[in-house]
């Protein structure tokens, strides 16, 4: 995950060492939209170590992994439609794809939607999505 530009949604959030995410939908931003965050897909090549070297076997420690970075894809895109604001976050908000982002932040925050189980997330994760929703509603997304 890489910060692409300054924006009130991202102001003050630490992107020097952003968390990794596990997956996202590959999209292209429409003309006039602003890409705030991007992600990079990695191709993974797995090779078994040479068995003649005595390193062969059947477990994961006998494998070599090569990660090759691909191109950058939009992860968070914002824009305007009519008199409103729009945003597209191309990953998941649950741990399935969003990976380490759900735990991003030094403190834990508890939340519960009506009729749902209580969840616990990282403080930066909670702040990020709070700002995103506030911005799309036309409100000031400054830190609460």
N, C-alpha and C positions, 0 to 999 in steps of 0.2 A: 504494500500500500504506500503510495507516494502522494504527498500534497503537491498540487500543481499550481495553485494560485492563492492569493489572500481572499478571504471572504468572511463575513460576520459569523457564519456557521462554524468555521474552523478557528476563529480567533482565540489564541491562548491555549489551545489544545496541543499537547506535545507530540510532534511528528518527527522528532530527531531519530527515534527508534520506534517506529510504529509496529503494532502487532501484526502477525501474519494472518491471512485468511485462507480458508480451505477451498473456496470455490466461488464462482460468480458467473453471471450470464454475460456472454460477449455481445456487446452492442457498439453502435457508432453514434456519436452525439449529432443531433440535428444542427443544421446551420443556425447560428445565433445563440446556441446553448453554451453554457460555460462548464467545462470539466474541472471540478474542484479536487477530486481524488482519482488516481488511476491505480490499476493493479497489473501485475505481470504474471502471465502463465509460464510455468517452467515445464519443459519436456524432460522426462526422466528416462535414462537408459540404465538398465540393470544387466550386469554381466557377472557370470560365475567366475571366481578366481581360478587360475590354472591349477588343475588337480595335480599336475606333475610337481608343483612347488610344495606339495604337502599341505596346501591351504584349502583343498576341496572338501566338500561335505554338503549336508542338506539343510543347514540352518542359515539364517539371515547374515550371520557374521562371515559367511563364505561368499558374500556377494559384494561387488563394487557398484556404486551408484554414481552416475554423472548427471548433473543438473545443468540444462542449457536454457538460459532465459529467452523468452519469446518477446513479442512486441507488447507495448503497454496498451491496456484497454481502459475505457472509462469505468470508474467504480461509483462515483457520485457526480451527477450532472444536474445543474439547475438552469432555470430559464423562466420565461414569462409566457402566458397564454391568455389572450384577451386582457382583462384587468387583473388577472391572478398570477400567482407564482406556482411553479411546478418543480418537482425534484424527482430524480430516479436514482435509487440506490440499488446496484445490480447484484448484490450478494443477498444473503438471508440474514434475518435479525436474530435467529436462533443459532445455537452452537454447531449445527450441521455443516454449514458452509462458512459462517462468519469466524469460526475458529477462535483464536486468541483475542479477537476484538471484544467478545462478550465479557472478558475478564480485564479489559484495559482500564487501568487506573489504580492508584495506591490504596483506595478505600473500597469497601463493599457497600452497595446500595440495595435495599430491599424494595420490591414493588409488587403490586397485585392488581390486576384488572378485575372488574366485577365478574364473578362467576368462575374465575380462573385460579389456579394454584399460585402461591407466592413464589417469586423468583428472586435471585440475588445476582447482581451484575457488578462490574467494575464502575467506579465513579466517572471515569472519562467516557466510557461507553454510554452511560445514562445521560451525561451532559451533551454528548454529540447528538444523540437522537432527540433530546429535548430541544436543542437549538434548531435542528432540522425541521421539526414539526412547527415550532414557533415561526421560523422564517417563512415556511410555506403558507402559514395563516396570516402573513402580513405583519406579524409582531416583531419587536426587537428581540433578536436571538442572543443578546448579551448574556454572559454567565449569570446564573441565578444566585 
